[in-house]
Amino acid sequence: MTTRVRCFFAALVLFLLVASACGESQARPSNEIVLGAIYPLSGPQAQGGKEELAGVQAALQVARDSGALKVPVRLDVVDATTPQAAAAAVDHLVRDDHVPAILGTYGSTLSAAASARAEELKTVYWETGAVADPVTAKRHYVFRTVATGSSLGRMAVMFTHDVLSPSYALNAPRVAIIRVNDIYGRSVGGGEQALASSLGMSVVDVIEYDPRAFDP
């Protein structure tokens, strides 16, 4: 078992313990814990959403096989492809299905909406993949175990500063930052811009693009 898998497994067990405590007042006759799971299983992000959900399901199976789970755990999965659908999925899972906690959502734009709604409903929300910084900022019920977008941006700048610039003898590099025009792109690009400037790299332009726009 790799270090990453062990960390994810440990986080999952902790999450299940918290979910179990949150769900004690809503115990089911079978003593089963039902967790919400929101992922894009159709549309343009379907491949990533399906892979991330498969990772959650695999971790659950490892937990079952190891004996770490003392009660049955089932995922109540909802397909959400837009921010509006992600927020509505949280409402459905909490108010109709009475889940004590939710996992999701792979995409930062989906996560921003879903996690905000979970925070409003005081429901534990574990973001398993989205990296945009605001997803967890100033929130009490939302957490994640993946890197933030700004940290990914800073890593890209450090690679440029420590590896690329010396390799190509660039004493005063000038850089342009190209980022998608959403919460994900601004988190990653913001981290890049801040660190590049502090390291003496001249940021000559920041260009945003719309991935849905067609440029003939």
Wavefront OBJ file of the C-alpha trace (Angstrom):
o trace
v 0.000 0.000 0.000
v 1.527 3.337 -1.055
v 1.897 6.302 1.305
v -0.793 8.188 -0.593
v -3.234 5.286 -0.309
v -2.456 4.881 3.403
v -3.091 8.589 4.007
v -6.358 8.456 2.075
v -7.402 5.320 3.949
v -6.609 6.932 7.320
v -8.553 10.044 6.346
v -11.488 7.918 5.221
v -11.607 6.041 8.523
v -11.505 9.349 10.429
v -14.231 10.725 8.176
v -16.395 7.683 8.841
v -15.935 8.083 12.587
v -17.043 11.714 12.355
v -19.943 10.778 10.095
v -20.974 8.054 12.508
v -20.997 10.521 15.393
v -22.961 13.056 13.340
v -25.482 10.428 12.331
v -26.196 8.927 15.743
v -29.401 10.918 16.088
v -30.563 9.600 12.705
v -29.740 5.940 13.210
v -31.202 3.556 10.659
v -32.813 0.252 11.604
v -29.950 -1.672 9.998
v -27.316 0.455 11.787
v -26.087 1.346 8.299
v -24.227 4.609 7.652
v -25.176 6.251 4.361
v -22.796 8.896 3.032
v -23.581 11.304 0.238
v -21.272 11.395 -2.788
v -21.500 14.098 -5.458
v -19.467 13.708 -8.665
v -19.791 14.593 -12.369
v -20.562 11.182 -13.839
v -21.737 12.569 -17.174
v -20.744 15.565 -19.267
v -17.227 16.898 -19.975
v -15.811 16.082 -16.512
v -17.217 12.560 -16.396
v -13.912 10.716 -16.761
v -12.324 12.477 -13.800
v -15.484 12.249 -11.726
v -15.819 8.516 -12.323
v -12.158 7.896 -11.497
v -12.382 9.855 -8.256
v -15.574 8.072 -7.212
v -13.873 4.757 -8.001
v -11.062 5.775 -5.651
v -13.543 6.434 -2.855
v -15.226 3.088 -3.489
v -11.850 1.317 -3.476
v -10.903 2.951 -0.165
v -14.219 1.847 1.320
v -13.539 -1.710 0.214
v -10.068 -1.621 1.774
v -11.638 -0.373 5.014
v -14.185 -3.196 4.922
v -11.576 -5.859 4.186
v -9.284 -4.625 6.966
v -12.045 -4.747 9.549
v -11.785 -1.010 10.244
v -15.507 -0.539 9.620
v -17.662 -1.790 12.459
v -20.947 -0.957 10.723
v -22.081 -1.187 7.091
v -21.352 1.912 4.993
v -23.110 2.745 1.741
v -22.648 5.612 -0.712
v -25.666 7.566 -1.947
v -24.249 8.828 -5.263
v -25.592 11.839 -7.168
v -24.431 12.891 -10.635
v -23.918 16.682 -10.807
v -22.462 18.493 -13.811
v -23.142 22.154 -12.954
v -22.687 24.284 -9.811
v -26.459 24.601 -9.514
v -26.884 20.830 -9.695
v -24.125 20.307 -7.115
v -25.794 22.658 -4.617
v -29.175 21.023 -5.265
v -27.593 17.608 -4.687
v -26.469 18.726 -1.227
v -30.029 19.830 -0.428
v -31.406 16.483 -1.607
v -28.867 14.391 0.294
v -29.245 16.305 3.556
v -32.961 17.068 3.592
v -34.413 14.047 1.795
v -31.891 11.266 2.419
v -30.656 12.584 5.802
v -26.983 11.773 5.223
v -24.635 12.890 8.037
v -21.752 13.748 5.691
v -20.918 14.160 1.996
v -17.912 13.470 -0.244
v -17.208 15.098 -3.597
v -16.819 16.638 -6.139
v -13.708 16.510 -8.353
v -14.237 19.911 -10.059
v -13.551 23.221 -8.316
v -16.569 25.027 -9.770
v -18.815 22.191 -8.578
v -17.112 22.023 -5.206
v -17.426 25.760 -4.579
v -21.209 25.504 -4.834
v -21.604 22.165 -3.053
v -19.285 22.949 -0.152
v -20.866 26.364 0.376
v -24.299 24.777 0.637
v -23.013 22.051 2.978
v -21.525 24.760 5.201
v -24.882 26.547 5.312
v -26.597 23.303 6.326
v -23.862 22.512 8.897
v -23.079 19.211 7.194
v -19.575 17.706 7.100
v -18.184 17.881 3.565
v -14.975 16.167 2.426
v -13.589 17.497 -0.839
v -11.625 14.647 -2.393
v -10.154 16.361 -5.432
v -10.978 20.011 -6.158
v -8.136 22.402 -5.322
v -9.540 25.955 -5.554
v -8.515 27.830 -2.404
v -11.959 29.276 -1.457
v -13.485 25.785 -1.140
v -12.190 25.433 2.425
v -11.460 29.066 3.327
v -13.171 30.276 6.521
v -15.355 27.190 6.770
v -15.976 24.909 9.732
v -17.659 21.892 8.131
v -15.554 21.543 4.955
v -12.133 19.890 4.709
v -9.899 18.209 2.156
v -6.696 16.188 1.986
v -5.480 17.411 -1.424
v -3.296 20.409 -2.248
v -4.744 23.876 -2.773
v -4.655 25.555 -6.163
v -2.285 28.280 -4.987
v 0.188 25.666 -3.723
v 0.123 23.957 -7.135
v 0.822 27.315 -8.748
v 3.721 27.966 -6.399
v 5.220 24.554 -7.210
v 5.147 25.401 -10.923
v 6.946 28.688 -10.250
v 9.561 27.012 -8.042
v 10.274 24.497 -10.815
v 10.700 27.357 -13.268
v 12.950 29.266 -10.858
v 15.059 26.338 -9.624
v 15.250 24.139 -12.731
v 14.248 25.831 -15.973
v 15.863 29.237 -15.458
v 19.322 27.843 -14.538
v 19.143 25.264 -17.326
v 18.556 27.956 -19.946
v 20.715 30.637 -18.263
v 17.763 32.988 -17.760
v 18.984 35.652 -15.361
v 15.887 37.867 -15.491
v 13.025 35.709 -16.801
v 9.867 37.364 -18.076
v 6.748 35.237 -17.791
v 3.110 35.323 -18.836
v 0.460 33.436 -16.874
v -2.393 31.831 -18.791
v -5.280 30.590 -16.681
v -8.862 29.424 -17.102
v -11.396 32.073 -16.075
v -12.895 30.297 -13.076
v -12.238 29.684 -9.390
v -9.721 26.941 -10.192
v -7.685 28.980 -12.661
v -7.603 32.032 -10.408
v -6.420 29.975 -7.437
v -3.571 28.350 -9.367
v -2.712 31.488 -11.326
v -2.883 33.661 -8.223
v -0.341 31.459 -6.469
v 1.918 31.621 -9.522
v 1.700 35.390 -9.836
v 2.390 36.126 -6.163
v 5.447 33.886 -5.892
v 6.881 34.804 -9.293
v 6.842 38.475 -8.375
v 8.481 37.838 -4.998
v 11.276 35.849 -6.682
v 12.076 38.675 -9.074
v 10.424 37.126 -12.120
v 8.736 39.764 -14.253
v 5.077 38.863 -14.850
v 4.385 40.694 -18.107
v 0.776 39.561 -18.533
v -2.004 37.459 -17.015
v -4.355 36.063 -19.656
v -7.670 34.392 -18.871
v -9.527 32.181 -21.319
v -12.965 30.611 -21.481
v -12.650 26.859 -22.188
v -16.149 26.855 -23.679
v -15.419 29.602 -26.208
v -14.640 28.747 -29.820
v -11.874 30.764 -31.467
v -11.757 30.090 -35.218
l 1 2 3 4 5 6 7 8 9 10 11 12 13 14 15 16 17 18 19 20 21 22 23 24 25 26 27 28 29 30 31 32 33 34 35 36 37 38 39 40 41 42 43 44 45 46 47 48 49 50 51 52 53 54 55 56 57 58 59 60 61 62 63 64 65 66 67 68 69 70 71 72 73 74 75 76 77 78 79 80 81 82 83 84 85 86 87 88 89 90 91 92 93 94 95 96 97 98 99 100 101 102 103 104 105 106 107 108 109 110 111 112 113 114 115 116 117 118 119 120 121 122 123 124 125 126 127 128 129 130 131 132 133 134 135 136 137 138 139 140 141 142 143 144 145 146 147 148 149 150 151 152 153 154 155 156 157 158 159 160 161 162 163 164 165 166 167 168 169 170 171 172 173 174 175 176 177 178 179 180 181 182 183 184 185 186 187 188 189 190 191 192 193 194 195 196 197 198 199 200 201 202 203 204 205 206 207 208 209 210 211 212 213 214 215 216
